[in-house]
């Protein structure tokens, strides 16, 4: 890790200008060369060919899971490495790679000694999810989330009203490829694992199930709720004849009917500082 390209997203949680400047100061202290910087989405992401031409060996991402996903998909064919720093709300990918959420400590550990690991992902057409995929009517809640981020209170309530009606209005999604899931579900959560997909389907049509699901979600173990059925598979697809809204690491994508959703594995491109990953 010597020549860096720094990608941030001012709208992703905690990536303030002051914090970005502080990280750039750490790069300089460690003798690292900052070749370029991108503020996404105001600025276009760099092309892989441009990074190679400028001899960039590592892209440093200080952003949320959605921005990280967009970057990883855009640079899928680039041969360099990625250092993921926690710059969002959930920071799930950063947590899987590092034992700390302190960007300064991560950079120092990555510079002194680091391991490059491969990561499992979910693949559907040209889309990938490294953290998780959500299918079904409950995906409509992403509009409420975006309104909350922007502080648009009126739009937040409007979006929440629409999302609630879609989630609990009687419709649902059916899934092929997972024999255990025979019903219609408000949401289907897919998490990548090595060589397979972990699938959890939410069917919370009664108030008791909804309350329990909410409590389990807040305590971090929503799969334990009785409203959730989970299974493992290598491939699945949404049933039906209409396009399906899906959230790839929180980013909305419209999938054509019957799109195969498969398990994939990246090359060893991710810098990890967790000892157990070494």
Backbone as a ProteinNet text record, in pm:
[ID]
protein_1_A
[PRIMARY]
XXXXXXXXXXXXXXXXXXXXXXXXXXXXXXXXXXXXXXXXXXXXXXXXXXXXXXXXXXXXXXXXXXXXXXXXXXXXXXXXXXXXXXXXXXXXXXXXXXXXXXXXXXXXXXXXXXXXXXXXXXXXXXXXXXXXXXXXXXXXXXXXXXXXXXXXXXXXXXXXXXXXXXXXXXXXXXXXXXXXXXXXXXXXXXXXXXXXXXXXXXXXXXXXXXXXXXXXXXXXXXXXXXXXXXXXXXXXXXXXXXXXXXXXXXXXXXXXXXXXXXXXXXXXXXXXXXXXXX
[TERTIARY]
84.9	0	88.8	103.7	193	128.6	58.1	-3.5	-155.3	-221.6	-362.4	-452.4	-577.3	-685.4	-792.7	-833.5	-922	-1062.5	-1160.5	-1299.4	-1385.3	-1459.4	-1546.4	-1686.4	-1781.6	-1917	-1962.8	-1971.6	-2009.5	-2145.3	-2228.7	-2359.9	-2365.7	-2251.3	-2249.1	-2208.7	-2303.4	-2282.4	-2180.6	-2055.3	-1955.5	-1836.4	-1853.1	-1739.1	-1734.7	-1717.5	-1708.1	-1575.5	-1568.2	-1444.9	-1329.5	-1357.7	-1252.5	-1195.7	-1283.5	-1237.7	-1159.6	-1204.4	-1131.7	-993.8	-987.4	-858.3	-765.2	-821.1	-740.4	-682.7	-761.4	-712.5	-604.1	-621.8	-518.5	-388.4	-398.7	-279.2	-209	-287.1	-227.9	-155.7	-216.5	-149	-10.7	-7.2	118.3	218.2	172.5	260.7	323.2	245.3	293.7	375.6	394.2	473	399.3	265.9	184.4	155.1	149.6	124.4	-23.2	-86.9	-227	-230.4	-260.9	-259.6	-381.4	-497.6	-619.3	-728.4	-835	-947.1	-1076.8	-1180.6	-1313.2	-1417.5	-1501.5	-1617.4	-1739.7	-1785.7	-1898.7	-2028	-2137.7	-2162.4	-2145	-2100	-2081.5	-1977.1	-1878.6	-1773.4	-1780.7	-1745.2	-1748.4	-1638.8	-1669.7	-1569.9	-1458.4	-1336.1	-1225.4	-1241.5	-1190	-1190.7	-1071.7	-1089.4	-980.7	-857	-876.8	-762.9	-684.8	-756	-689.7	-609	-664.3	-592.4	-464.9	-475.7	-359.3	-253.9	-299	-206.5	-132.1	-198.3	-136.4	-67.1	-60.5	10.2	-46.8	-178.1	-245.7	-250.4	-208.7	-214	-330.5	-384.1	-491.1	-595.6	-722.1	-832.5	-880.3	-879	-925.2	-1067.2	-1160.6	-1301.3	-1345	-1380.2	-1431.6	-1573.8	-1667.1	-1805.1	-1894.5	-2024.2	-2119	-2121.5	-2197	-2199.2	-2249.6	-2344.9	-2397	-2293.2	-2220.4	-2114.6	-2002.6	-1970.5	-1867.4	-1909.4	-2035.2	-2085	-2073.4	-2117.6	-2111.5	-1967.9	-1874.7	-1733.8	-1677.9	-1706.7	-1654.4	-1706.6	-1833.9	-1890.6	-1827.1	-1804	-1744.4	-1600.2	-1530.5	-1388.4	-1366.4	-1467.5	-1461	-1343.6	-1303.9	-1196	-1059.2	-1055	-927.8	-849.4	-717.3	-634.8	-573.9	-609.2	-552.1	-625.6	-592.8	-651.5	-747.6	-831.6	-928.1	-910.8	-904.8	-904.9	-1037.7	-1120.3	-1253.6	-1247.8	-1283.7	-1289	-1435.3	-1470	-1609.3	-1650	-1729.2	-1771.3	-1920.9	-1996.4	-2140.6	-2213.8	-2333.4	-2415.7	-2396.5	-2407.9	-2395.8	-2251.2	-2177.1	-2034.9	-2013.1	-2102.6	-2096.8	-1975.2	-1937.7	-1822.8	-1693.7	-1681	-1563.1	-1551	-1663.6	-1662.1	-1614.7	-1645.1	-1603.7	-1453.6	-1391.2	-1249.9	-1156	-1207.2	-1120.3	-1173.4	-1084.5	-1127.2	-1164.2	-1144.6	-1173.8	-1248.7	-1322.2	-1388.9	-1319.9	-1198.1	-1117.4	-1038.2	-1074.1	-1005.7	-854.2	-809.1	-665.6	-593.8	-650.7	-588.8	-591	-698.7	-707.3	-598.7	-581	-478.2	-339.9	-311.9	-180.9	-156.6	-256.7	-242.8	-227.6	-304.3	-298.6	-163.9	-103.4	25.7	139.3	131.1	238.7	238	122.8	112.2	-34.1	-66.7	-207	-218.9	-333.9	-365.6	-469.9	-458.6	-560.5	-648.3	-777.1	-869.8	-974.4	-1033.5	-1146.7	-1274.8	-1378.2	-1506.2	-1618.1	-1711.1	-1828.4	-1921.8	-1996.6	-2095	-2215.9	-2321.3	-2443.7	-2442	-2472.8	-2466.5	-2600.7	-2649.1	-2772.2	-2752.5	-2726.2	-2692.1	-2562.1	-2563.2	-2443.3	-2434.4	-2529.3	-2534.9	-2474.2	-2408.1	-2348.9	-2383.5	-2391.1	-2409.4	-2306.1	-2222.8	-2119.7	-2166.9	-2270.4	-2325.3	-2456.4	-2549.6	-2675.9	-2771.2	-2870	-2971.4	-3108.2	-3198.1	-3334.9	-3430.7	-3527.8	-3630.9	-3767.7	-3866.8	-4003.8	-4059.5	-4188.1	-4255.4	-4184.7	-4118.1	-4052.2	-3937.6	-3893.5	-3787.5	-3833.4	-3965	-4017.4	-3972	-3926	-3881.7	-3755.1	-3684.9	-3561.9	-3591.2	-3711	-3745.9	-3761.9	-3817.4	-3829.7	-3691.1	-3603.3	-3466.4	-3395.2	-3410.1	-3344.5	-3402	-3533.9	-3595.9	-3545	-3527.5	-3476	-3333.6	-3252.9	-3114.3	-3108.3	-3204.3	-3204.8	-3280.7	-3340.8	-3416.2	-3547.2	-3598.9	-3725.4	-3840.1	-3889.3	-3987	-4117.6	-4168.7	-4294.6	-4280.8	-4173.1	-4151.2	-4128.2	-4067.4	-4044.5	-4177	-4273.3	-4402.3	-4479.2	-4469.5	-4537.9	-4479.3	-4346.2	-4279.7	-4306.8	-4309.3	-4335.2	-4477.3	-4570.9	-4711.3	-4722.8	-4658.2	-4661.1	-4593.5	-4477.9	-4402.7	-4482.4	-4549.5	-4630.1	-4742.6	-4810.3	-4920.1	-4871.6	-4756.1	-4702.8	-4654.9	-4595.8	-4541.3	-4651	-4756.7	-4860	-4995.7	-4994.6	-5120.3	-5171	-5110.3	-5160.7	-5076.3	-4990.1	-4905.2	-4780.5	-4702.9	-4580.4	-4501.5	-4383.1	-4296.8	-4282.3	-4278.3	-4255.6	-4118.7	-4051.8	-3914.2	-3902.6	-3830.9	-3800.2	-3656.3	-3631.4	-3496	-3470.6	-3569.2	-3555.8	-3680.4	-3674.6	-3793.2	-3861.8	-3785.2	-3844.5	-3934.4	-3919.1	-3997.9	-4109.6	-4228.2	-4339.8	-4445.2	-4438.1	-4541.1	-4501	-4583.9	-4548.8	-4492.6	-4392.4	-4323.3	-4313.6	-4317.3	-4300.9	-4158.1	-4062.8	-3922.4	-3843.1	-3748.8	-3655.4	-3514.9	-3443.9	-3307.5	-3210.1	-3111.8	-3011.7	-2874.7	-2798.1	-2664.2	-2562.3	-2452.3	-2353.4	-2267.7	-2247	-2152.6	-2066.5	-1957	-1865.2	-1932.4	-1957.4	-2014.6	-2165	-2234	-2377.8	-2442.5	-2573.2	-2649.4	-2735.3	-2733.8	-2821.8	-2945.5	-3062	-3186.7	-3279.8	-3328.6	-3423.7	-3546	-3662.9	-3786.1	-3876.4	-3928.1	-4010.6	-4158.2	-4238.4	-4383.2	-4444.8	-4470	-4518	-4651.6	-4756.2	-4886.5	-4973.7	-4937.6	-5016.2	-4935.9	-5006.6	-4941.1	-4838.7	-4867.6	-4772.5	-4640.5	-4649.4	-4528.3	-4451.4	-4524.8	-4460.9	-4384.2	-4447.6	-4381.1	-4256.2	-4268	-4152.6	-4040.3	-4076	-3975.5	-3903.1	-3980.1	-3918.1	-3821	-3862.4	-3774.5	-3647.5	-3661.2	-3544.4	-3451.8	-3511.9	-3430.5	-3345.4	-3408.2	-3336.2	-3227	-3249.8	-3149.9	-3046.8	-3058.4	-2953.6	-2966.7	-3079.5	-3094.6	-3232.6	-3264.7	-3399.5	-3430.2	-3327.2	-3352.2	-3415.8	-3399	-3456.7	-3606.1	-3660.9	-3803.4	-3887.4	-4005.9	-4091.3	-4148.2	-4137.1	-4185.4	-4085.6	-3972	-3866.3	-3840.4	-3836.3	-3796.9	-3664.7	-3565.8	-3436.1	-3389.5	-3303	-3255.8	-3125.7	-3063.2	-2941.8	-2966.8	-2905	-2918.4	-2798.1	-2778.6	-2671.5	-2726.1	-2859.2	-2921.2	-3070.9	-3124.4	-3268.2	-3310.6	-3440.6	-3491.7	-3632	-3668.5	-3804.5	-3903.8	-4017.4	-4121.5	-4209.1	-4282.2	-4372.3	-4333.6	-4418.7	-4396.9	-4359.8	-4349	-4317.5	-4177.4	-4113.9	-3984	-3995.8	-3887.3	-3885.7	-3785.2	-3827.4	-3735.4	-3646.2	-3516	-3420	-3323.1	-3277.4	-3178.2	-3046.9	-2948.2	-2814.1	-2729.2	-2697.3	-2624.6	-2693.5	-2826.3	-2905.3	-2936.5	-2881.1	-2903	-3009.3	-3111.8	-3223.7	-3188.5	-3234.9	-3218.2	-3346.3	-3393.5	-3509.7	-3461.2	-3497.5	-3454.2	-3561.8	-3524.5	-3621.6	-3681.1	-3801.4	-3865.7	-3778.1	-3770.6	-3697.2	-3546.3	-3491.2	-3345.3	-3277.9	-3181.7	-3109.9	-3023.9	-3029.4	-2948.5	-2854.6	-2723.9	-2625.7	-2520.6	-2447.2	-2335.1	-2207.4	-2125	-1998.4	-1887.4	-1764.8	-1648.5	-1552.9	-1507.3	-1415	-1273.4	-1183.6	-1041.7	-990.3	-867.6	-809.7	-766.7	-864	-840.7	-865.6	-917.5	-958.1	-856.3	-810.2	-712	-783.4	-739.7	-800.4	-696.8	-738.7	-648	-689.3	-796.7	-833.5	-733	-680.6	-581.5	-637.8	-764.8	-822.5	-838.8	-828.3	-838.4	-703.1	-596.3	-461.6	-424.1
-118.2	0	123.6	184.4	299.8	417	386.5	492.3	476.9	580.2	569	659.2	612.1	697.2	695.6	813.2	827.7	860.9	774.6	795.7	814.5	925.5	955.2	989.7	992.4	1036.7	1127.7	1259	1354	1323.8	1244.7	1213.2	1082.7	1015.4	884.7	894.7	929.5	919.4	1014.5	973.3	1046.9	1095.3	1112.5	1152.1	1303.9	1376.3	1521.7	1561.8	1685.1	1733.4	1729.4	1764.8	1764.1	1624	1523.5	1385.7	1337.4	1375.6	1337.8	1402.9	1529.3	1599	1532.2	1488	1421.2	1290.5	1218	1092.9	1119.1	1224.8	1259.5	1296.7	1358.9	1391.9	1265	1163.3	1035	970.6	977.3	924.7	988.8	1121.1	1194.5	1155.3	1144	1104.5	967.6	877.8	740.6	729.8	839.9	836.8	779.5	778.7	728.1	840.6	806.1	904.9	906.6	1021.6	1037.2	1084.2	992.8	1022	1103.3	1072.9	1144.3	1122.8	1203.2	1195.5	1217.6	1143.6	1156.4	1173.6	1276.9	1293.1	1246	1126.4	1064.9	1098.4	1126.7	1115	1244.8	1351.5	1478.1	1464.2	1379.6	1355.5	1211	1188.1	1053.6	967.2	838.9	745.2	728.3	705.3	685.7	555.2	552.9	431.3	343.9	213.2	121.7	147.7	177.5	203.1	325.4	428.1	549.5	520.9	440.2	404	326.7	235.5	157	246.5	338.7	429.7	517.3	555.7	640.6	560	427.4	335.8	338.3	351.5	341.9	194.6	162.8	23.2	-3	103.9	84.9	196.1	155.8	251.2	247.3	363.7	375.1	430.2	355.7	395.1	434.3	561.9	614.4	658.5	562.9	587.4	479.7	486.6	386.6	266.3	162.8	37.8	56.8	148	169.8	226	328.6	387.9	287.9	210.6	107.7	6.7	-35.5	-131.1	-76.7	48.5	110	113.6	146.9	154.3	16.9	-81.9	-216.6	-273.6	-246.8	-294.3	-221.6	-90.6	-12.1	-52.9	-98.3	-133.5	-284.1	-360.8	-506.8	-568	-506.7	-563.4	-501.1	-405.4	-343.4	-439.7	-441.8	-542.4	-494.8	-375.8	-326	-375.1	-313.7	-352.3	-244.8	-285	-193.5	-193	-72.9	-57.2	7.6	-65.4	-19.2	43.9	172	242.1	268.6	267.8	289.4	435.5	466	603.4	616.7	515.7	518.5	498.3	441.8	418.7	277.6	177.6	38.8	-10.2	24.5	-13	-163.4	-240.7	-385.9	-447.4	-396.1	-452	-420.3	-297.4	-259.3	-344.8	-371.9	-453.8	-596.1	-647.2	-783.9	-793.2	-681.1	-680.8	-631.6	-551.7	-487.6	-506.4	-515.7	-532.5	-402	-290.9	-159.2	-75.4	25.4	118.3	254	259.1	380.8	385.6	475	478.4	495.2	576.4	599.2	467.9	390.5	263.7	163.2	167.5	76	107.7	235.8	275.7	235.4	260.6	226.1	76	-3.3	-148.7	-199.7	-140.5	-182.6	-149.6	-37.6	2.2	-82.9	-115.3	-193.2	-337.5	-398.3	-538.6	-571.2	-620.4	-647.7	-770.5	-833.6	-950.3	-911.4	-967.1	-944.8	-1068.5	-1046.7	-1159.1	-1146.3	-1260.1	-1262.1	-1252.6	-1194.8	-1181	-1245.2	-1312.5	-1364.9	-1251.2	-1270.9	-1170.4	-1237.3	-1159.3	-1202.6	-1140.6	-1220.4	-1171.7	-1191.3	-1085.2	-1092	-1004.9	-1068.2	-991.4	-917.2	-785.6	-703.8	-648.3	-682.9	-627.3	-723.1	-665.3	-744.6	-682.5	-767.5	-721.1	-791.7	-714.4	-771	-781.6	-705.7	-709.3	-787	-749.9	-819.8	-767.5	-848.3	-816	-827.9	-733.7	-739.1	-737.1	-827.2	-836	-824.6	-784.3	-784.2	-646.5	-638.7	-510	-419.7	-478.6	-397.5	-313.1	-341.2	-258.9	-115.1	-92.1	43.8	136.3	79	161.6	240.3	204.4	277.6	424.7	453	592	672.3	608.7	674.8	698.3	601.8	616	733.6	745.4	855.2	990	996.1	1121.7	1159.6	1059.4	1086.2	1139.6	1083.9	1130.6	1276.8	1315.8	1452	1549.1	1496.6	1582	1629.6	1559.6	1597.3	1530.5	1595.8	1535.8	1500.4	1591.3	1564.8	1442.8	1437.9	1324.3	1195.9	1209.3	1092.8	1028.1	1108.2	1053.2	997.3	1065.7	1016.3	882.2	874.4	751.1	638.3	670.5	569.8	514.7	603	560.5	463.4	498	410.3	277.6	283.2	161.8	70.3	129.2	49.4	-22.5	49.7	-10.4	-123	-103.2	-207.1	-328.7	-301.6	-411	-498.8	-434.8	-509.1	-502.3	-472.2	-456.9	-582.1	-695.8	-821.2	-877.5	-795.2	-846.8	-909.9	-974	-1036	-1089.9	-1138.5	-1193.6	-1343.1	-1415.9	-1559.7	-1589	-1689.2	-1720	-1861.4	-1877.1	-2008.7	-2045.7	-2173.8	-2220.1	-2246.9	-2216	-2242.1	-2319.6	-2452.6	-2534.7	-2500.5	-2453.7	-2423.7	-2300.6	-2217	-2093.4	-2111.3	-2142.7	-2173.5	-2064	-1968.9	-1867.2	-1737.8	-1635.2	-1499.6	-1426.4	-1342.3	-1277.3	-1127.2	-1052.2	-907.2	-868.9	-948.1	-919.8	-1049.1	-1059.1	-1171.5	-1114	-1149.9	-1102.3	-1211	-1173.4	-1268.3	-1219.2	-1307	-1271.2	-1363.1	-1308.7	-1394.5	-1470.2	-1596.3	-1677.8	-1751.3	-1808.3	-1871.5	-1989.8	-1974.6	-2082.7	-2098.8	-2017.4	-2031.7	-1902.1	-1902.6	-1786.2	-1821.1	-1733.7	-1749.6	-1664.7	-1728.6	-1662.4	-1659.2	-1540.8	-1525.4	-1451.2	-1513.2	-1455.4	-1411.6	-1289.8	-1231	-1237.1	-1299.2	-1303.6	-1255.6	-1124.8	-1065.5	-997.4	-1075.5	-1018.4	-991.8	-1046.7	-1017.4	-926.4	-850.5	-749.7	-810.4	-928.2	-991	-1019.9	-1070.2	-1101.2	-974.3	-868.4	-741.8	-685.1	-686.8	-635.7	-717.4	-849.6	-934	-910.1	-898.6	-873.8	-742.5	-638.9	-510.1	-519.6	-595.1	-608.8	-685	-796.4	-874.4	-792.3	-708.9	-624.1	-528.5	-464.6	-367.9	-433.7	-559.3	-626.5	-700.2	-692.7	-743	-887.3	-954.5	-1094.4	-1117.8	-1042.3	-1048.7	-1183.6	-1262.6	-1394.3	-1488.1	-1455.7	-1540.1	-1519.8	-1415.3	-1386.7	-1496.1	-1521.4	-1626.1	-1586.6	-1459.1	-1413	-1439.3	-1502	-1521.5	-1669.4	-1708.9	-1844	-1833.2	-1914.5	-1902.2	-2036.1	-2027.3	-2145.8	-2112.5	-2214.5	-2197.9	-2247.1	-2181.7	-2224.1	-2172.4	-2224.5	-2175.2	-2078.5	-2084.5	-1996.9	-1984.2	-1866.1	-1843.4	-1741.6	-1722.2	-1620.5	-1579.2	-1453	-1408.6	-1462.1	-1513.1	-1560.8	-1444.3	-1467.5	-1365.2	-1314.8	-1226.2	-1174.8	-1027.2	-965.8	-823.9	-801.4	-688.6	-655.1	-644.1	-673.6	-674.2	-571.1	-488.6	-394	-468.2	-448.9	-512.8	-408.2	-428	-339.4	-414.1	-373.1	-430.9	-344.8	-397	-318.2	-183.9	-186.9	-66.9	17.9	-16.2	63.7	-1.6	75.2	16.8	-19.8	-138.2	-187.4	-260.2	-239.2	-311.8	-435.5	-553.5	-678.7	-731.3	-775.5	-836.9	-962.8	-1000.6	-1120.2	-1244.5	-1324.2	-1450.2	-1438.5	-1322.4	-1305.4	-1403.4	-1485	-1575.6	-1496	-1532.9	-1470.1	-1578	-1556.1	-1660.7	-1615.4	-1713.6	-1686.3	-1671.3	-1572.4	-1551.1	-1524.8	-1519.4	-1495.3	-1402.1	-1298.7	-1202.8	-1258.7	-1189.4	-1222.7	-1166.9	-1198.5	-1149.7	-1003.9	-914.7	-772.8	-683.8	-738.5	-656.6	-664	-548.7	-542	-565.9	-668.3	-703.4	-691.6	-638	-624	-711.2	-789.8	-885.4	-1001.9	-1036.5	-1143.5	-1276.4	-1303.4	-1431.7	-1448.2	-1338.7	-1345.7	-1365	-1359.7	-1370.2	-1512.8
0	0	0	-119.7	-133	-207.2	-315.6	-396.5	-390.2	-333.3	-297.7	-381.2	-396.8	-447.5	-340	-292.9	-178.2	-225.9	-195	-235.3	-111.1	-107.4	6.2	-44.9	48.2	17.1	130.3	105	210.1	273.3	204.1	258	334.7	350.3	415.4	561.8	645.8	789.5	847.1	854.1	932.6	851.6	720.9	637.6	619.9	728.8	721	657.4	609.2	548	647.7	772.7	874.6	893.9	895.4	913.5	791.7	672.5	550.5	548.9	587	592.3	693.4	805.5	908.5	855.3	777.6	720.8	616.7	538.1	440.7	510.9	627.1	704.9	751.6	785.7	826.9	709.3	589	470.4	456.6	472.4	456.3	564.5	689.4	798.8	775.2	715.2	692.2	564.6	492.4	369.9	251.1	259.1	149.7	50.4	-75.2	-180.2	-216.8	-200.7	-239.4	-384.3	-473.9	-616.9	-657.7	-596.6	-633.9	-531.9	-543.5	-449.9	-524.6	-487.1	-547.9	-439.4	-454	-366.4	-443.3	-411	-479.9	-404.5	-472.6	-616.3	-694.8	-629.7	-700.6	-811.2	-788.7	-888.1	-935.5	-1059.8	-1116.5	-1056.1	-1040.6	-991	-1093.6	-1048.1	-1142.4	-1219.7	-1339.9	-1421	-1381.9	-1395.7	-1363.5	-1446.3	-1574.1	-1662.7	-1617	-1568.5	-1520.4	-1394.1	-1304.7	-1182.5	-1216.3	-1311.3	-1352.3	-1416	-1500.4	-1568.1	-1468.5	-1361.3	-1259.4	-1149.4	-1170.6	-1079.8	-937.8	-928.4	-798.6	-758.6	-637.2	-592.7	-497.7	-434.4	-336	-345.6	-352.5	-340.9	-196.4	-131.5	6.7	3.5	61.7	61.1	201.7	217.7	344.9	318.2	328.4	287.7	346	313.3	358.8	266.5	307.7	232.5	89.5	67	-67.1	-162	-116.8	-199	-222.7	-120.7	-134.9	-240.6	-236.5	-334.4	-475.9	-495.8	-628.8	-680.7	-593.8	-633.4	-668	-584.6	-608.6	-739.2	-771.1	-897.8	-1016.2	-999.8	-1108.7	-1135.7	-1031.8	-1045.1	-1036	-1075.4	-1062.6	-1139	-1249.8	-1332.7	-1304.4	-1213.2	-1176.3	-1087.5	-1099.5	-1032.5	-900.4	-853.7	-729.7	-606.4	-490.8	-363.2	-312.5	-215.3	-154.9	-3.4	53.2	198.1	235.9	310.5	347.7	486.7	495.5	623.7	659.9	789.4	830.7	818.5	716.1	694.5	673.7	716.5	698.9	829.3	819.8	938.7	993.1	907	950.2	948.9	842.9	830.3	841.4	783.7	799.1	731.8	616.3	546.3	621.3	670.4	747.8	873.8	939.6	1061.1	1033.7	915.5	882.7	854	821.3	782.1	891.4	984.8	1084.1	1226.2	1326	1464.7	1533	1465.5	1520.7	1418.1	1466.3	1375.5	1376.3	1424.9	1424	1293.2	1199.5	1069.8	1082.4	1177.5	1196.7	1229.7	1322.4	1361.3	1246.1	1167.1	1052.8	950.6	919.9	823.3	872.3	999.2	1055.8	1049.2	1086.1	1082.8	940.1	847.7	707.6	645.3	687.4	631.7	687.4	816.5	879.5	832.5	834.5	794.4	771.7	654.6	624.6	535.2	543.8	462.8	360.4	241	139.4	130.2	142.4	145.5	35.8	1.8	-90.9	-9.6	-68.4	0.6	-81.1	-13.2	-84.2	-121.9	-227.9	-265.8	-329.8	-341.6	-409.5	-548.5	-649.4	-787	-856.4	-919.8	-998.3	-1121	-1234	-1353.6	-1332.4	-1356.2	-1336.3	-1194.2	-1111.2	-976.3	-874.1	-773.8	-666.4	-531.9	-429.4	-292.3	-205.1	-137.4	-50.9	93.3	128.3	263.8	265.4	178.1	175.2	70.4	38.3	-61.3	3.6	-26.5	23.5	-95	-93.8	-196.7	-131	-207.2	-156.4	-129.8	-91.4	-69.1	31.7	130.6	233.5	178.5	56.4	-3	-22.9	-21.6	-38.3	74.6	186.4	299.2	267.5	159	128.1	97.4	45	15.8	144.9	246.7	376.9	436.9	420.7	470.8	405.6	272.8	201.8	244.2	265	309.7	448.3	535.1	670.4	664.5	575.8	561.4	518.4	433.5	381.7	472.4	577.9	668.5	611.2	510.9	446.7	522.4	625.9	716.9	646.3	562.7	493.2	402.5	325.9	236.5	315.5	432.8	517.9	556.6	603.5	644.5	525.5	410.6	291.7	247.6	246.4	205	303.6	432.9	535	522.4	490.6	472.5	355.6	243.7	125.7	156.4	223.8	255.8	347.6	446.7	539.2	464.9	376.4	300.9	210.9	148.4	59.8	139	255.2	335	394.2	445.3	516.1	447.2	317	244.8	178.9	207.6	151.8	38.7	-21.6	-128.8	-67.4	-149.2	-101.6	-217.4	-189.4	-293.3	-273.2	-383.2	-379.9	-439.4	-383.7	-420.8	-474.3	-585	-640.3	-603.8	-585.4	-555.9	-408.7	-324	-179.7	-137.1	-135	-105.9	25.7	123.9	255.1	251.4	149.5	141	37.9	87.8	-1.6	-5.6	87.6	98.5	29	49.3	7.1	128	103.9	215.3	192.3	303.4	294.1	256.9	302.4	272	273.8	181.6	178.2	186.5	292.6	314.6	270.2	189.9	141.9	185.4	250.7	296.5	231.1	177.3	111.6	212.9	184.8	259	157.8	201.7	107.7	37.9	-90.9	-169.7	-161.1	-80	-68.3	-21.5	-19.7	21.3	142.8	242.5	357.1	330.6	333.1	297.6	418.3	452.7	562.7	509.9	523.5	470.9	585.1	575	680.8	641.9	727.6	709.6	840.2	849.5	974.9	952.7	936	902.9	1025.5	1140.2	1258.9	1351.5	1436	1519.1	1613.7	1667.1	1758.3	1689.8	1565.8	1490.8	1455.6	1422.3	1386.8	1506	1624.9	1744.8	1776.6	1767.9	1798.2	1697.7	1570.5	1468.2	1494.4	1531.9	1561.7	1678.4	1783.5	1899.4	1863.6	1790.8	1751.9	1661.8	1575.9	1488.4	1571.5	1671.8	1755	1838.5	1878.9	1961.7	1878.7	1745.2	1657.4	1614.6	1646.8	1609.2	1550.7	1442.8	1386.7	1324	1287.1	1228.8	1331.2	1461	1566	1582.5	1523.7	1540.1	1475.1	1532.5	1477.1	1341.7	1306	1176	1065.1	1099	1001.4	977.2	850	810.8	736.5	775.8	708.9	655.1	550.3	480.9	408.1	350.7	271.3	129.5	32.2	-106.9	-186	-304.7	-391.8	-496.5	-519.3	-618.6	-591.2	-616.8	-603.5	-706.8	-719.4	-812.1	-768.3	-794.2	-761.8	-863.6	-815.2	-905.7	-951.4	-1059.5	-1108.5	-1246.3	-1300.6	-1435	-1438.8	-1320.4	-1314.5	-1257.7	-1293	-1232.8	-1081.2	-1012.7	-866.4	-817.4	-721.3	-661.1	-561.7	-573.4	-484	-431	-309.2	-248.8	-236.3	-314.5	-309	-217.3	-98.9	1.7	25.1	19.8	46.2	-74.4	-191.3	-312.2	-401	-445.1	-520	-664.2	-704.8	-841.8	-880.4	-1003	-1054	-1128.7	-1077.7	-1139.5	-1234.4	-1352.7	-1443.8	-1381.1	-1421	-1365	-1380	-1274.6	-1280.7	-1282.6	-1251.7	-1253.1	-1157.3	-1204.8	-1114.4	-1016.6	-890.1	-785.8	-733.2	-749.4	-721.5	-620.5	-569.9	-479.8	-562	-527.5	-596.3	-497	-547.1	-462.7	-535.7	-466.9	-527.8	-529.3	-595.3	-582.9	-450.3	-414.3	-289.1	-306.9	-289.6	-317.1	-196.1	-86.4	26.8	140.2	182.4	290.4	423.1	495.5	623.5	734	847.5	961.8	1080.1	1062.9	1167.1	1166.5	1281	1290.5	1240.7	1271.8	1234.6	1084.3	1008.9	863.1	797	876	821.5	780.8
[MASK]
++++++++++++++++++++++++++++++++++++++++++++++++++++++++++++++++++++++++++++++++++++++++++++++++++++++++++++++++++++++++++++++++++++++++++++++++++++++++++++++++++++++++++++++++++++++++++++++++++++++++++++++++++++++++++++++++++++++++++++++++++++++++++++++++++++++++++++++++++++++

